[in-house]
Amino acid sequence: IYLYHGETYRLKGTCDRHNSHIREVNYSSDSMYIQSDSADNEHLYFEAEDGEYFSAGSQLKDIKWADWTCIYGWPVQGAWPYFDDVEQGRAFEPTSVNRSPDHKLLVVGDTAGHVKLYNFPCLDKEAECTSVQAHVKETGKVRFNCDGTYMVSVGKADRAIMLWQVLPVAGVATAQTGSSALVPLGAL
């Protein structure tokens, strides 16, 4: 990860501790820290000023993050199924996550093409969720729009782009989590 100065475009530093390509990068709300995931399942923290590796990740557990797209980390641990369930084909690993802009919901795409909606933070592996079979195989990405009223999912194998509306549950006959539900609007 290369860090550049926003006005001069000069290189400020590099975050070079990952052993594989980077999948996700998030900045803390105060822009002091960076968290990132790589393809070899590493979740690392860096100082945003110079890219210095921050080895004591547990000290950052209370840091507020501007966005959350990393599939690893304290507030998304409940979205990960038990290892035995994955090995026996009863559950599937997350491939993409995104926290809603109001910090209340977490949308998760998995290796089987499901789109799941949890309350955020999702700390318990037994947490209730809305689960919809959205794609033929792996869900490549899931993202909320800027105000959290819509969500987009993209399938890797089927190359489908699904648009979902996030609605309060009141009278909605769909799968639901907490006080919200996903309603499919269509596919491209």
Secondary structure, DSSP 8 states (H G I E B T S, - for coil): -EEE-TTT--EEEE----SS-EEEEEEBTTSSEEEEEETTS-EEEEETTT--B---GGGGTT--BS----SSSGGGGGGS--HHHHHTTSS--EEEEEE-TTSSEEEEEETTSEEEEEESS---TT---EEEE-SSS-EEEEEE-TTSSEEEEEESSS--EEEEEEEE-TT--S-EETTEEEEEEEE-
